[in-house]
């Protein structure tokens, strides 16, 4: 049986928050360094994928449930793919937040969930020795 006390959970949430803050620092610095002529687009690495994710979220925000690739010249029908980003776009509309902020909020919520799952797994795999 997994035994947790409040102090363990407090340490977990403190460590998880520190990890997520450190992971968000580059974005915060990028947005803080913006000027009228220099705009931070929200990604340091893999800007192409980030642009596609934001595009899918914008499609969801506009009410679409199927996504039509916007970065190709080939004709095609909209498809129900990568629904996670489409749904995040709908969520951004429901909470009246920009898609970039909704993306960051989802990263934090799911980051906490993933770290909690790893923590709980470690408690099971590495039980306390007495």
Long-range contacts (C-beta under 8 A, 24 or more apart in sequence): 2-120, 2-123, 2-124, 3-128, 4-123, 12-115, 12-116, 12-119, 15-115, 16-111, 16-112, 16-115, 16-116, 19-111, 19-115, 20-107, 20-108, 20-111, 20-112, 23-111, 24-104, 24-107, 24-108, 27-104, 42-100, 42-103, 53-85, 53-103, 54-99, 54-100, 54-103, 56-82, 56-85, 56-86, 56-89, 57-85, 57-86, 57-88, 57-89, 57-92, 57-99, 57-102, 57-103, 58-89, 58-99, 59-86, 59-89, 60-85, 60-86, 60-87, 60-88, 60-89, 60-90, 60-92, 60-93, 61-89, 61-90, 61-92, 61-93, 61-99, 62-89, 63-90, 63-93, 64-89
